[in-house]
Amino acid sequence: MHYVEISSNLLLVAFIAYLVATLLFGGAIKGANKNKESFTSENRWGRAAITVTIIGFLSHIGYFIFRWIAAGHAPVSNLFEFTTAFAMLLVGAFILFYFMYKVPSLGLFALPIAIVIIGFASMFPREINPLVPSLKSYWLTIHVTTAALGEAILAISAVAGLVYLLKNIDMTKKSKQRFWIEAVMFTVVIFVGFIVSTITFSAMGYEADFSYLNKDGKEAQISYTMPPIFGMNEYQTLTDRTMEPIAEMPPNVNAKKLTTVVWSLIFGTVIYILIRLIGRKPIAAMLQPLVRRANNQLMDEIGYRSVLIGFPVFSLGALVFAMIWAQEAWSRFWGWDPKEVWALITWLFYAAFLHLRITKGWQGEKSAWFAVIGFTIIMFNLIFVNLIIAGLHSYA
Protein backbone atom coordinates (compact mmCIF):
# COMPACT_ATOMS: atom_id res chain seq x y z
CA MET A 1 0.00 0.00 0.00
CA HIS A 2 2.92 2.29 0.65
CA TYR A 3 3.97 2.08 -2.99
CA VAL A 4 0.40 2.74 -4.11
CA GLU A 5 0.28 5.95 -2.06
CA ILE A 6 3.62 7.09 -3.48
CA SER A 7 2.44 6.41 -7.03
CA SER A 8 -0.81 8.33 -6.41
CA ASN A 9 1.11 11.33 -5.06
CA LEU A 10 3.48 11.29 -8.02
CA LEU A 11 0.53 11.24 -10.42
CA LEU A 12 -0.92 14.27 -8.63
CA VAL A 13 2.43 16.06 -8.94
CA ALA A 14 2.48 15.29 -12.67
CA PHE A 15 -1.07 16.60 -13.05
CA ILE A 16 -0.22 19.89 -11.31
CA ALA A 17 3.04 20.24 -13.27
CA TYR A 18 1.23 19.84 -16.60
CA LEU A 19 -1.30 22.45 -15.53
CA VAL A 20 1.44 24.94 -14.58
CA ALA A 21 3.37 24.19 -17.77
CA THR A 22 0.26 24.91 -19.84
CA LEU A 23 0.05 28.37 -18.28
CA LEU A 24 3.75 28.94 -18.93
CA PHE A 25 3.39 27.94 -22.58
CA GLY A 26 0.54 30.42 -22.76
CA GLY A 27 2.91 33.08 -21.43
CA ALA A 28 5.48 32.13 -24.06
CA ILE A 29 2.95 32.55 -26.87
CA LYS A 30 1.63 35.80 -25.45
CA GLY A 31 5.16 37.17 -25.21
CA ALA A 32 5.94 36.16 -28.79
CA ASN A 33 2.74 37.83 -30.04
CA LYS A 34 3.43 40.96 -28.03
CA ASN A 35 6.98 41.28 -29.31
CA LYS A 36 5.98 40.37 -32.87
CA GLU A 37 8.68 37.72 -32.87
CA SER A 38 8.62 34.01 -33.43
CA PHE A 39 9.06 31.85 -30.36
CA THR A 40 12.49 30.30 -29.78
CA SER A 41 13.79 27.92 -27.15
CA GLU A 42 15.72 30.82 -25.63
CA ASN A 43 12.51 32.49 -24.54
CA ARG A 44 12.45 32.40 -20.74
CA TRP A 45 8.77 31.44 -20.62
CA GLY A 46 9.42 28.60 -23.01
CA ARG A 47 12.40 27.33 -21.02
CA ALA A 48 10.38 27.41 -17.83
CA ALA A 49 7.44 25.67 -19.52
CA ILE A 50 9.41 22.76 -20.94
CA THR A 51 11.36 22.39 -17.67
CA VAL A 52 8.14 22.06 -15.67
CA THR A 53 6.77 19.68 -18.30
CA ILE A 54 9.81 17.43 -17.96
CA ILE A 55 9.49 17.50 -14.16
CA GLY A 56 5.87 16.43 -14.51
CA PHE A 57 6.82 13.73 -17.01
CA LEU A 58 9.49 12.31 -14.69
CA SER A 59 6.97 12.32 -11.86
CA HIS A 60 4.52 10.53 -14.16
CA ILE A 61 7.15 7.88 -14.91
CA GLY A 62 7.70 7.55 -11.17
CA TYR A 63 3.98 6.89 -10.73
CA PHE A 64 4.16 4.17 -13.36
CA ILE A 65 7.21 2.49 -11.78
CA PHE A 66 5.89 2.51 -8.20
CA ARG A 67 2.49 1.22 -9.27
CA TRP A 68 4.24 -1.54 -11.20
CA ILE A 69 6.15 -2.48 -8.04
CA ALA A 70 2.94 -2.42 -5.98
CA ALA A 71 0.97 -4.48 -8.49
CA GLY A 72 3.70 -6.91 -9.42
CA HIS A 73 2.85 -6.44 -13.09
CA ALA A 74 2.78 -3.66 -15.66
CA PRO A 75 0.05 -1.15 -14.68
CA VAL A 76 -1.91 -1.39 -17.92
CA SER A 77 -4.49 -4.01 -16.97
CA ASN A 78 -7.53 -1.77 -16.39
CA LEU A 79 -8.93 1.47 -17.77
CA PHE A 80 -7.44 3.67 -15.04
CA GLU A 81 -3.95 2.28 -15.55
CA PHE A 82 -4.05 2.25 -19.34
CA THR A 83 -5.44 5.79 -19.60
CA THR A 84 -2.87 7.27 -17.21
CA ALA A 85 -0.13 5.44 -19.11
CA PHE A 86 -1.50 6.82 -22.37
CA ALA A 87 -1.37 10.35 -20.96
CA MET A 88 2.22 9.77 -19.86
CA LEU A 89 3.28 8.59 -23.30
CA LEU A 90 1.44 11.49 -24.94
CA VAL A 91 3.45 13.97 -22.87
CA GLY A 92 6.62 12.06 -23.70
CA ALA A 93 5.81 12.27 -27.41
CA PHE A 94 5.14 15.99 -27.06
CA ILE A 95 8.51 16.55 -25.35
CA LEU A 96 10.23 14.74 -28.22
CA PHE A 97 8.54 16.87 -30.87
CA TYR A 98 9.06 20.04 -28.85
CA PHE A 99 12.83 19.58 -28.90
CA MET A 100 12.63 18.79 -32.60
CA TYR A 101 10.63 21.91 -33.55
CA LYS A 102 10.52 24.31 -30.53
CA VAL A 103 6.83 25.10 -31.03
CA PRO A 104 5.04 26.28 -27.83
CA SER A 105 1.54 26.06 -29.31
CA LEU A 106 1.90 22.27 -29.30
CA GLY A 107 2.31 22.36 -25.53
CA LEU A 108 -0.61 24.72 -25.13
CA PHE A 109 -2.90 22.05 -26.60
CA ALA A 110 -1.09 18.74 -25.95
CA LEU A 111 -0.77 19.27 -22.20
CA PRO A 112 -4.45 20.16 -21.62
CA ILE A 113 -5.38 16.98 -23.50
CA ALA A 114 -3.10 15.01 -21.15
CA ILE A 115 -4.66 16.80 -18.16
CA VAL A 116 -8.18 15.92 -19.28
CA ILE A 117 -7.14 12.30 -19.93
CA ILE A 118 -5.67 12.01 -16.42
CA GLY A 119 -8.82 13.55 -14.98
CA PHE A 120 -10.87 11.09 -17.03
CA ALA A 121 -8.80 8.17 -15.73
CA SER A 122 -9.07 9.27 -12.11
CA MET A 123 -12.83 8.75 -12.22
CA PHE A 124 -12.37 4.98 -12.55
CA PRO A 125 -11.56 2.52 -9.72
CA ARG A 126 -7.88 2.62 -8.77
CA GLU A 127 -7.74 -0.65 -6.85
CA ILE A 128 -5.08 -3.15 -7.80
CA ASN A 129 -6.74 -6.50 -8.44
CA PRO A 130 -5.28 -9.90 -9.34
CA LEU A 131 -4.94 -10.46 -13.05
CA VAL A 132 -7.35 -12.76 -14.84
CA PRO A 133 -5.60 -15.69 -16.59
CA SER A 134 -5.70 -14.09 -20.06
CA LEU A 135 -3.75 -11.09 -18.75
CA LYS A 136 -0.93 -13.06 -17.16
CA SER A 137 1.41 -12.72 -20.11
CA TYR A 138 4.39 -10.51 -20.88
CA TRP A 139 2.88 -10.17 -24.36
CA LEU A 140 0.09 -8.13 -22.76
CA THR A 141 2.64 -5.59 -21.52
CA ILE A 142 4.38 -5.46 -24.90
CA HIS A 143 1.09 -5.22 -26.82
CA VAL A 144 -0.57 -2.55 -24.66
CA THR A 145 2.45 -0.30 -24.10
CA THR A 146 3.45 -0.36 -27.76
CA ALA A 147 -0.11 0.34 -28.90
CA ALA A 148 -0.42 3.19 -26.38
CA LEU A 149 2.91 4.64 -27.52
CA GLY A 150 1.78 4.55 -31.15
CA GLU A 151 -1.51 6.25 -30.26
CA ALA A 152 0.34 8.89 -28.22
CA ILE A 153 2.59 9.77 -31.16
CA LEU A 154 -0.41 9.86 -33.48
CA ALA A 155 -2.10 12.22 -31.00
CA ILE A 156 0.61 14.79 -31.71
CA SER A 157 -0.51 14.83 -35.33
CA ALA A 158 -4.01 15.71 -34.11
CA VAL A 159 -2.62 18.52 -31.93
CA ALA A 160 -0.71 19.96 -34.89
CA GLY A 161 -3.78 19.56 -37.09
CA LEU A 162 -5.97 21.29 -34.53
CA VAL A 163 -3.57 24.24 -34.33
CA TYR A 164 -3.55 24.45 -38.13
CA LEU A 165 -7.35 24.41 -38.34
CA LEU A 166 -7.85 26.92 -35.52
CA LYS A 167 -5.56 29.36 -37.27
CA ASN A 168 -6.98 29.01 -40.75
CA ILE A 169 -10.72 28.52 -40.33
CA ASP A 170 -12.69 31.75 -40.52
CA MET A 171 -14.84 31.69 -37.39
CA THR A 172 -16.68 34.89 -38.39
CA LYS A 173 -18.55 33.14 -41.22
CA LYS A 174 -20.84 30.12 -41.09
CA SER A 175 -19.30 27.13 -42.83
CA LYS A 176 -18.90 23.36 -42.55
CA GLN A 177 -15.35 23.84 -41.30
CA ARG A 178 -16.53 26.15 -38.54
CA PHE A 179 -19.24 23.70 -37.50
CA TRP A 180 -16.91 20.72 -37.31
CA ILE A 181 -14.06 22.46 -35.50
CA GLU A 182 -16.57 23.57 -32.88
CA ALA A 183 -17.85 19.98 -32.73
CA VAL A 184 -14.31 18.97 -31.79
CA MET A 185 -14.36 21.54 -28.98
CA PHE A 186 -17.71 20.20 -27.81
CA THR A 187 -16.28 16.67 -27.68
CA VAL A 188 -13.46 17.85 -25.43
CA VAL A 189 -16.00 19.49 -23.11
CA ILE A 190 -17.86 16.15 -22.89
CA PHE A 191 -14.74 14.71 -21.26
CA VAL A 192 -14.96 17.48 -18.69
CA GLY A 193 -18.64 16.64 -18.30
CA PHE A 194 -17.73 13.07 -17.41
CA ILE A 195 -15.33 14.26 -14.72
CA VAL A 196 -17.81 16.78 -13.29
CA SER A 197 -20.73 14.31 -13.32
CA THR A 198 -18.68 11.63 -11.58
CA ILE A 199 -17.46 14.05 -8.91
CA THR A 200 -20.97 15.44 -8.41
CA PHE A 201 -22.71 12.11 -7.83
CA SER A 202 -19.79 10.88 -5.74
CA ALA A 203 -20.05 13.96 -3.51
CA MET A 204 -23.78 13.28 -3.19
CA GLY A 205 -22.98 9.75 -2.07
CA TYR A 206 -25.33 8.36 -4.71
CA GLU A 207 -25.61 4.58 -4.96
CA ALA A 208 -28.45 2.38 -6.19
CA ASP A 209 -28.32 -1.40 -5.89
CA PHE A 210 -30.26 -3.92 -7.99
CA SER A 211 -30.57 -7.68 -8.21
CA TYR A 212 -31.07 -9.43 -11.55
CA LEU A 213 -30.71 -12.76 -13.28
CA ASN A 214 -27.52 -13.14 -15.28
CA LYS A 215 -27.03 -15.18 -18.44
CA ASP A 216 -26.68 -18.37 -16.42
CA GLY A 217 -30.01 -17.76 -14.69
CA LYS A 218 -28.33 -17.05 -11.37
CA GLU A 219 -29.13 -14.07 -9.22
CA ALA A 220 -26.50 -11.34 -9.25
CA GLN A 221 -26.24 -7.78 -8.05
CA ILE A 222 -25.23 -4.54 -9.73
CA SER A 223 -24.59 -1.14 -8.20
CA TYR A 224 -25.09 2.18 -9.97
CA THR A 225 -23.14 5.25 -8.81
CA MET A 226 -25.22 7.51 -11.06
CA PRO A 227 -29.03 7.62 -11.40
CA PRO A 228 -29.78 4.65 -13.68
CA ILE A 229 -31.16 5.27 -17.14
CA PHE A 230 -30.52 1.93 -18.85
CA GLY A 231 -30.59 -1.63 -17.60
CA MET A 232 -29.70 -5.03 -19.06
CA ASN A 233 -32.66 -6.76 -17.49
CA GLU A 234 -35.77 -6.24 -15.41
CA TYR A 235 -33.84 -5.30 -12.29
CA GLN A 236 -35.35 -5.60 -8.85
CA THR A 237 -34.49 -2.58 -6.73
CA LEU A 238 -32.66 -3.17 -3.47
CA THR A 239 -32.66 0.51 -2.50
CA ASP A 240 -35.12 3.36 -2.69
CA ARG A 241 -32.73 5.68 -4.55
CA THR A 242 -33.65 4.57 -8.06
CA MET A 243 -35.59 5.71 -11.07
CA GLU A 244 -37.84 3.08 -12.67
CA PRO A 245 -38.54 1.60 -15.08
CA ILE A 246 -35.09 1.00 -16.53
CA ALA A 247 -34.90 0.45 -20.26
CA GLU A 248 -33.90 -3.04 -21.37
CA MET A 249 -30.68 -3.16 -23.40
CA PRO A 250 -29.16 -5.64 -25.88
CA PRO A 251 -26.85 -8.20 -24.24
CA ASN A 252 -23.76 -6.79 -25.99
CA VAL A 253 -24.23 -3.34 -24.45
CA ASN A 254 -23.02 -2.49 -20.95
CA ALA A 255 -26.04 -0.60 -19.65
CA LYS A 256 -24.39 0.69 -16.49
CA LYS A 257 -21.55 2.27 -18.43
CA LEU A 258 -23.94 3.56 -21.09
CA THR A 259 -25.73 5.37 -18.26
CA THR A 260 -22.40 6.98 -17.32
CA VAL A 261 -21.86 8.13 -20.90
CA VAL A 262 -25.35 9.66 -21.10
CA TRP A 263 -24.85 11.58 -17.85
CA SER A 264 -21.49 12.78 -19.18
CA LEU A 265 -23.24 14.07 -22.31
CA ILE A 266 -25.81 15.88 -20.20
CA PHE A 267 -23.27 17.53 -17.92
CA GLY A 268 -20.91 18.29 -20.83
CA THR A 269 -23.69 19.93 -22.82
CA VAL A 270 -24.62 22.14 -19.88
CA ILE A 271 -20.97 23.15 -19.37
CA TYR A 272 -20.58 23.88 -23.08
CA ILE A 273 -23.68 26.09 -23.09
CA LEU A 274 -22.38 27.99 -20.04
CA ILE A 275 -19.01 28.57 -21.72
CA ARG A 276 -20.73 29.85 -24.85
CA LEU A 277 -22.97 32.18 -22.83
CA ILE A 278 -20.03 33.60 -20.88
CA GLY A 279 -17.68 33.90 -23.86
CA ARG A 280 -20.45 34.95 -26.29
CA LYS A 281 -18.70 33.17 -29.14
CA PRO A 282 -17.64 29.66 -30.17
CA ILE A 283 -14.89 28.06 -28.10
CA ALA A 284 -12.76 27.69 -31.25
CA ALA A 285 -12.99 31.44 -31.79
CA MET A 286 -11.84 32.02 -28.20
CA LEU A 287 -8.74 29.90 -28.85
CA GLN A 288 -7.77 31.47 -32.18
CA PRO A 289 -5.64 34.30 -30.70
CA LEU A 290 -3.38 31.64 -29.16
CA VAL A 291 -2.44 30.22 -32.57
CA ARG A 292 -2.22 33.46 -34.53
CA ARG A 293 1.52 33.17 -35.08
CA ALA A 294 1.63 29.43 -35.73
CA ASN A 295 3.51 28.46 -38.88
CA ASN A 296 1.21 26.58 -41.28
CA GLN A 297 3.98 24.72 -43.06
CA LEU A 298 5.59 23.69 -39.78
CA MET A 299 2.28 22.44 -38.34
CA ASP A 300 1.67 20.43 -41.49
CA GLU A 301 5.16 18.92 -41.30
CA ILE A 302 4.75 18.00 -37.61
CA GLY A 303 1.40 16.37 -38.31
CA TYR A 304 2.79 14.31 -41.17
CA ARG A 305 5.99 13.28 -39.41
CA SER A 306 4.17 12.18 -36.26
CA VAL A 307 1.99 9.87 -38.38
CA LEU A 308 5.08 8.51 -40.14
CA ILE A 309 6.56 7.62 -36.74
CA GLY A 310 3.39 6.65 -34.89
CA PHE A 311 1.77 4.48 -37.58
CA PRO A 312 4.38 1.68 -37.65
CA VAL A 313 4.57 1.69 -33.83
CA PHE A 314 0.79 1.41 -33.62
CA SER A 315 0.81 -1.33 -36.26
CA LEU A 316 3.19 -3.40 -34.16
CA GLY A 317 1.40 -2.85 -30.86
CA ALA A 318 -2.27 -2.90 -31.87
CA LEU A 319 -2.09 -5.59 -34.55
CA VAL A 320 1.08 -7.73 -34.61
CA PHE A 321 1.78 -7.99 -30.87
CA ALA A 322 -1.97 -8.07 -30.15
CA MET A 323 -2.38 -11.10 -32.41
CA ILE A 324 0.47 -12.89 -30.68
CA TRP A 325 -1.12 -12.22 -27.29
CA ALA A 326 -4.56 -13.28 -28.59
CA GLN A 327 -3.10 -16.58 -29.78
CA GLU A 328 -1.54 -17.17 -26.38
CA ALA A 329 -4.61 -16.09 -24.38
CA TRP A 330 -7.50 -17.40 -26.52
CA SER A 331 -5.81 -19.76 -29.01
CA ARG A 332 -6.69 -17.65 -32.04
CA PHE A 333 -4.95 -14.72 -33.75
CA TRP A 334 -8.14 -12.87 -34.64
CA GLY A 335 -11.72 -13.10 -33.41
CA TRP A 336 -13.56 -9.96 -34.50
CA ASP A 337 -13.93 -8.76 -30.93
CA PRO A 338 -15.18 -5.11 -30.89
CA LYS A 339 -11.79 -3.87 -29.68
CA GLU A 340 -9.99 -5.78 -32.41
CA VAL A 341 -12.36 -4.45 -35.06
CA TRP A 342 -11.82 -0.84 -34.02
CA ALA A 343 -8.07 -1.32 -33.84
CA LEU A 344 -8.24 -2.50 -37.46
CA ILE A 345 -10.45 0.47 -38.41
CA THR A 346 -7.92 2.83 -36.83
CA TRP A 347 -5.07 1.16 -38.70
CA LEU A 348 -6.92 1.34 -42.03
CA PHE A 349 -7.72 5.01 -41.45
CA TYR A 350 -4.10 6.02 -40.92
CA ALA A 351 -3.02 3.80 -43.80
CA ALA A 352 -5.45 5.76 -45.99
CA PHE A 353 -4.07 8.99 -44.53
CA LEU A 354 -0.53 8.13 -45.61
CA HIS A 355 -1.69 6.83 -49.00
CA LEU A 356 -3.58 10.03 -49.82
CA ARG A 357 -0.76 12.18 -48.50
CA ILE A 358 1.89 10.44 -50.59
CA THR A 359 -0.05 9.68 -53.79
CA LYS A 360 -2.58 12.53 -53.92
CA GLY A 361 -0.57 15.21 -52.20
CA TRP A 362 -3.18 15.89 -49.54
CA GLN A 363 -1.57 18.55 -47.40
CA GLY A 364 -2.65 21.54 -45.36
CA GLU A 365 -6.29 21.57 -44.30
CA LYS A 366 -7.14 18.11 -45.65
CA SER A 367 -4.21 16.57 -43.81
CA ALA A 368 -5.12 18.45 -40.62
CA TRP A 369 -8.69 17.18 -40.71
CA PHE A 370 -7.48 13.62 -41.25
CA ALA A 371 -5.22 13.91 -38.22
CA VAL A 372 -8.00 15.25 -35.98
CA ILE A 373 -10.50 12.61 -37.17
CA GLY A 374 -7.91 9.89 -36.62
CA PHE A 375 -7.46 10.89 -33.00
CA THR A 376 -11.24 11.01 -32.61
CA ILE A 377 -11.35 7.36 -33.72
CA ILE A 378 -8.66 6.51 -31.17
CA MET A 379 -10.63 8.16 -28.38
CA PHE A 380 -13.85 6.49 -29.55
CA ASN A 381 -12.07 3.16 -29.25
CA LEU A 382 -10.77 4.07 -25.79
CA ILE A 383 -14.07 5.36 -24.42
CA PHE A 384 -17.11 4.06 -26.28
CA VAL A 385 -15.83 0.57 -27.09
CA ASN A 386 -14.37 0.06 -23.61
CA LEU A 387 -17.29 1.54 -21.71
CA ILE A 388 -20.35 0.41 -23.61
CA ILE A 389 -19.75 -2.51 -25.98
CA ALA A 390 -19.24 -5.83 -24.22
CA GLY A 391 -16.45 -8.07 -25.45
CA LEU A 392 -13.29 -9.93 -24.49
CA HIS A 393 -11.67 -6.61 -23.59
CA SER A 394 -14.45 -5.68 -21.16
CA TYR A 395 -12.08 -6.34 -18.26
CA ALA A 396 -10.77 -2.85 -19.01
CORPE-V899947 format. One record per backbone hydrogen bond with DSSP energy under -0.5 kcal/mol. CO is the residue of the C=O (numbers start at 1). NH is the residue of the N-H. E is the energy in kcal/mol with one decimal. If there is no record, write none. Layout:
CO	NH	E
CO	NH	E
This chain:
1	5	-2.3
2	6	-2.1
3	7	-2.5
4	8	-2.3
5	9	-2.3
6	10	-2.4
7	11	-2.1
8	12	-1.9
9	13	-2.2
10	14	-2.3
11	15	-2.4
12	16	-2.4
13	17	-2.6
14	18	-2.5
15	19	-1.8
16	20	-2.6
17	21	-2.7
18	22	-2.0
19	23	-1.6
20	24	-2.1
21	25	-2.7
22	26	-2.0
23	27	-1.9
24	28	-2.1
25	29	-2.3
26	30	-2.4
27	31	-2.3
28	32	-2.0
29	33	-2.5
30	34	-2.3
31	35	-2.2
32	36	-0.5
32	37	-2.0
33	36	-0.5
40	43	-1.8
43	47	-2.5
44	48	-2.2
45	49	-2.5
46	50	-2.5
47	51	-1.9
48	52	-2.4
49	53	-2.2
50	54	-2.2
51	55	-2.1
52	56	-2.5
53	57	-2.5
54	58	-2.7
55	59	-2.2
56	60	-2.3
57	61	-2.4
58	62	-2.2
59	63	-2.2
60	64	-2.0
61	65	-2.5
62	66	-2.7
63	67	-2.3
64	68	-1.8
65	69	-2.3
66	70	-2.4
67	71	-2.7
68	72	-2.5
68	73	-0.5
74	76	-2.5
78	82	-2.8
79	83	-2.3
80	84	-2.1
81	85	-2.1
82	86	-2.6
83	87	-2.2
84	88	-2.0
85	89	-2.4
86	90	-2.2
87	91	-2.1
88	92	-2.2
89	93	-2.6
90	94	-2.4
91	95	-2.6
92	96	-2.0
93	97	-2.3
94	98	-2.6
95	99	-2.1
96	100	-1.0
97	101	-2.1
98	102	-3.8
102	104	-0.6
103	106	-0.9
103	107	-0.7
104	108	-1.8
105	109	-0.7
106	109	-0.9
106	110	-3.6
107	111	-1.6
109	113	-1.4
110	114	-2.0
111	115	-2.6
112	116	-2.7
113	117	-2.3
114	118	-2.4
115	119	-2.6
116	120	-2.7
117	121	-2.5
118	122	-2.3
120	123	-1.0
121	124	-2.1
127	129	-0.7
132	135	-1.9
132	136	-0.6
133	136	-1.3
135	137	-2.2
137	140	-1.2
137	141	-0.9
138	142	-2.1
139	143	-2.9
140	144	-3.0
141	145	-2.2
142	146	-1.9
143	147	-2.2
144	148	-2.7
145	149	-2.2
146	150	-2.4
147	151	-2.4
148	152	-2.3
149	153	-2.2
150	154	-2.2
151	155	-1.7
152	156	-0.9
153	156	-0.7
153	157	-0.8
154	157	-0.5
154	158	-1.2
155	159	-2.1
156	160	-2.5
157	161	-2.4
158	162	-2.6
159	163	-2.3
160	164	-2.2
161	165	-2.6
162	166	-2.7
163	167	-1.8
164	168	-1.8
165	169	-2.3
169	171	-0.9
170	173	-0.8
175	179	-2.1
176	180	-2.5
177	181	-2.3
178	182	-1.7
179	183	-1.6
180	184	-1.7
181	185	-1.5
182	186	-2.3
183	187	-2.0
184	188	-1.8
185	189	-1.9
186	190	-1.6
187	191	-1.2
188	191	-0.5
188	192	-1.3
189	193	-2.3
190	194	-2.1
191	195	-1.9
192	196	-2.8
193	197	-2.8
194	198	-2.3
195	199	-2.3
196	200	-2.7
197	201	-2.4
198	202	-1.9
199	203	-2.6
200	204	-1.6
201	206	-2.4
202	205	-1.0
208	224	-3.3
209	238	-2.9
209	239	-0.7
210	222	-2.3
211	236	-2.8
212	214	-0.6
212	220	-3.1
214	217	-2.0
218	214	-2.8
220	212	-2.4
222	210	-2.6
224	208	-2.5
229	247	-1.3
231	249	-1.0
233	235	-1.6
235	237	-0.6
236	211	-2.3
240	242	-1.1
247	231	-3.1
250	253	-1.8
252	390	-2.8
253	255	-1.1
254	258	-2.1
255	259	-2.2
256	260	-1.4
257	261	-2.1
258	262	-2.4
259	263	-2.3
260	264	-2.0
261	265	-2.3
262	266	-2.2
263	267	-2.7
264	268	-3.0
265	269	-2.4
266	270	-1.9
267	271	-2.4
268	272	-2.7
269	273	-2.4
270	274	-2.2
271	275	-2.4
272	276	-2.4
273	277	-2.4
274	278	-2.4
275	279	-3.0
276	280	-2.2
282	286	-1.6
283	287	-1.5
284	288	-1.0
287	290	-1.6
288	291	-1.7
289	292	-0.7
291	294	-1.6
294	296	-0.6
295	299	-2.6
296	300	-2.3
297	301	-2.1
298	302	-2.6
299	303	-2.4
300	304	-2.1
301	305	-2.8
302	306	-2.4
303	307	-1.2
304	308	-2.1
305	309	-2.0
306	310	-3.0
307	311	-2.6
308	312	-0.6
309	313	-1.0
310	314	-2.9
311	315	-2.5
312	316	-2.0
313	317	-2.4
314	318	-3.1
314	319	-0.5
315	319	-1.2
315	320	-2.0
316	321	-3.6
319	323	-2.3
320	324	-1.8
321	325	-2.3
322	326	-2.6
323	327	-2.2
324	328	-1.8
325	329	-3.0
326	330	-3.0
326	332	-1.0
327	331	-1.1
337	341	-2.7
338	342	-2.2
339	343	-1.8
340	344	-2.1
341	345	-2.3
342	346	-2.3
343	347	-2.2
344	348	-2.8
345	349	-2.2
346	350	-2.1
347	351	-2.1
348	352	-2.3
349	353	-2.2
350	354	-2.3
351	355	-2.3
352	356	-2.8
353	357	-2.1
354	358	-2.6
355	359	-2.9
355	360	-0.5
356	360	-1.2
356	362	-1.7
361	363	-0.9
363	366	-1.1
364	368	-2.3
365	369	-2.5
366	370	-2.1
367	371	-2.1
368	372	-2.2
369	373	-2.8
370	374	-2.4
371	375	-1.8
372	376	-1.8
373	377	-2.0
374	378	-1.9
375	379	-2.5
376	380	-2.2
377	381	-2.3
378	382	-2.0
379	383	-2.8
380	384	-0.8
380	385	-1.8
381	386	-0.7
383	387	-2.9
384	388	-2.6
384	389	-1.1
388	254	-4.4
391	394	-1.7
393	396	-1.9
396	79	-0.7
